[in-house]
Amino acid sequence: MISKFLSKLKSILFKSEVTPETPLKIEKKAAKSAKTKTKTKTKTKTKNKAVNSKKNIETLTTLPGVGAKSAKALYEAGFKTTKAVIAADEKDLLAVTGVGINLVKKLKKLK
């Protein structure tokens, strides 16, 4: 154990200023930069989806009788646009948690 420590210490103390990079080190750097780029793209896509979903939920609240909670429930049920909500069957709308018969009646008046 002491010999490992001493050999490591020697390698640190007597390290040359410029060490040539081996092909393995170059490959590791390339792989690391590729991972970083992929993570950045994934974060951007996730942010865009979150922003788009918020915008879609906000547009659903423009329908009469639809508040923030019911808009979120409609969005999560697959009704992404106001046109989709208006064109939906009464049974499909009633299947959504938080949507009652009175809201469905208000939405059907819009047709």
C-alpha contacts under 8 A as a table, 3 or more apart, distances in Angstrom:
res1	aa1	res2	aa2	distance
1	M	4	K	5.18
1	M	5	F	6.39
2	I	5	F	4.98
2	I	6	L	6.12
3	S	6	L	5.06
3	S	7	S	6.06
4	K	7	S	5.17
4	K	8	K	6.10
5	F	8	K	5.15
5	F	9	L	6.08
6	L	9	L	4.93
6	L	10	K	6.06
7	S	10	K	5.06
7	S	11	S	6.19
8	K	11	S	5.10
8	K	12	I	6.26
9	L	12	I	5.12
9	L	13	L	6.05
10	K	13	L	5.12
10	K	14	F	5.75
10	K	15	K	7.87
11	S	14	F	5.46
11	S	15	K	5.58
12	I	15	K	5.37
16	S	19	T	6.38
21	E	24	L	7.96
21	E	25	K	6.03
21	E	26	I	6.69
22	T	25	K	5.30
22	T	26	I	6.49
23	P	26	I	5.03
23	P	27	E	6.19
24	L	27	E	5.10
24	L	28	K	6.23
25	K	28	K	5.05
25	K	29	K	6.26
26	I	29	K	5.18
26	I	30	A	6.27
27	E	30	A	5.09
27	E	31	A	6.11
28	K	31	A	5.10
28	K	32	K	6.08
29	K	32	K	5.07
29	K	33	S	6.21
30	A	33	S	5.24
30	A	34	A	6.19
31	A	34	A	5.08
31	A	35	K	6.24
32	K	35	K	5.13
32	K	36	T	6.30
33	S	36	T	5.04
33	S	37	K	6.28
34	A	37	K	5.16
34	A	38	T	6.26
35	K	38	T	5.09
35	K	39	K	6.18
36	T	39	K	5.16
36	T	40	T	6.24
37	K	40	T	5.14
37	K	41	K	6.29
38	T	41	K	5.16
38	T	42	T	6.16
39	K	42	T	5.09
39	K	43	K	6.14
40	T	43	K	5.17
40	T	44	T	6.22
41	K	44	T	5.10
41	K	45	K	6.19
42	T	45	K	5.13
42	T	46	T	6.12
43	K	46	T	5.10
43	K	47	K	6.11
44	T	47	K	5.07
44	T	48	N	6.14
45	K	48	N	5.07
45	K	49	K	6.18
46	T	49	K	5.15
46	T	50	A	6.21
47	K	50	A	5.12
47	K	51	V	6.17
48	N	51	V	5.09
48	N	52	N	6.02
49	K	52	N	5.03
49	K	53	S	6.03
50	A	53	S	5.20
50	A	54	K	6.23
51	V	54	K	5.18
51	V	55	K	6.24
52	N	55	K	5.09
52	N	56	N	6.13
53	S	56	N	5.04
53	S	57	I	6.09
54	K	57	I	5.13
54	K	58	E	6.14
55	K	58	E	5.05
55	K	59	T	6.26
56	N	59	T	5.11
56	N	60	L	6.32
56	N	75	Y	7.64
56	N	80	K	6.33
56	N	81	T	6.62
57	I	60	L	5.09
57	I	61	T	6.59
57	I	68	A	7.48
57	I	71	A	5.58
57	I	72	K	5.84
57	I	75	Y	6.40
57	I	80	K	7.69
58	E	61	T	5.24
58	E	62	T	7.15
58	E	68	A	7.57
58	E	71	A	7.56
59	T	62	T	5.44
59	T	63	L	7.81
59	T	81	T	7.47
59	T	82	T	7.13
60	L	63	L	5.83
60	L	66	V	7.02
60	L	71	A	5.47
60	L	80	K	7.97
60	L	81	T	6.64
60	L	82	T	5.63
61	T	64	P	7.54
61	T	65	G	7.99
61	T	66	V	5.13
61	T	67	G	5.37
61	T	68	A	6.23
61	T	71	A	5.81
62	T	66	V	7.14
63	L	66	V	5.60
63	L	82	T	7.19
63	L	107	L	7.54
64	P	106	K	6.81
64	P	107	L	7.17
65	G	103	L	5.97
65	G	106	K	6.99
66	V	69	K	7.97
66	V	70	S	5.80
66	V	71	A	5.98
66	V	103	L	7.35
67	G	70	S	5.47
67	G	71	A	5.88
68	A	71	A	5.12
68	A	72	K	6.16
69	K	72	K	5.20
69	K	73	A	6.22
69	K	98	G	7.51
70	S	73	A	4.92
70	S	74	L	6.03
70	S	97	T	8.00
70	S	98	G	5.68
70	S	99	V	6.32
71	A	74	L	5.09
71	A	75	Y	6.10
72	K	75	Y	5.05
72	K	76	E	6.11
73	A	76	E	5.16
73	A	77	A	6.11
73	A	96	V	6.69
73	A	97	T	6.58
73	A	98	G	6.85
74	L	77	A	5.01
74	L	78	G	6.52
74	L	79	F	5.40
74	L	80	K	7.52
74	L	85	V	7.87
74	L	93	L	7.96
74	L	96	V	6.58
75	Y	78	G	5.31
75	Y	79	F	4.93
75	Y	80	K	5.16
76	E	79	F	7.23
77	A	96	V	6.51
79	F	82	T	7.62
79	F	84	A	5.62
79	F	85	V	5.78
80	K	84	A	6.75
80	K	85	V	7.88
81	T	84	A	5.24
81	T	85	V	6.58
82	T	85	V	5.11
82	T	86	I	6.23
83	K	86	I	5.15
83	K	87	A	6.01
84	A	87	A	5.18
84	A	88	A	5.99
85	V	88	A	5.25
85	V	93	L	7.71
85	V	107	L	7.83
86	I	107	L	6.08
86	I	108	K	6.69
86	I	110	L	6.99
86	I	111	K	6.63
87	A	111	K	7.68
88	A	92	D	6.53
88	A	93	L	6.76
89	D	92	D	5.29
89	D	93	L	6.45
90	E	93	L	5.18
90	E	94	L	6.12
90	E	104	V	6.48
91	K	94	L	5.13
91	K	95	A	6.22
92	D	95	A	5.20
92	D	96	V	7.03
93	L	96	V	5.53
93	L	99	V	6.73
93	L	104	V	6.84
94	L	97	T	7.51
94	L	99	V	5.81
94	L	100	G	6.11
94	L	101	I	6.88
94	L	104	V	7.29
95	A	99	V	7.69
96	V	99	V	5.73
99	V	103	L	6.37
99	V	104	V	7.30
100	G	103	L	5.49
100	G	104	V	6.43
101	I	104	V	5.02
101	I	105	K	6.19
102	N	105	K	5.10
102	N	106	K	6.36
103	L	106	K	5.09
103	L	107	L	6.21
104	V	107	L	5.07
104	V	108	K	6.10
105	K	108	K	5.14
105	K	109	K	6.41
106	K	109	K	5.35
106	K	110	L	7.10
107	L	110	L	5.44
107	L	111	K	7.53
108	K	111	K	5.62
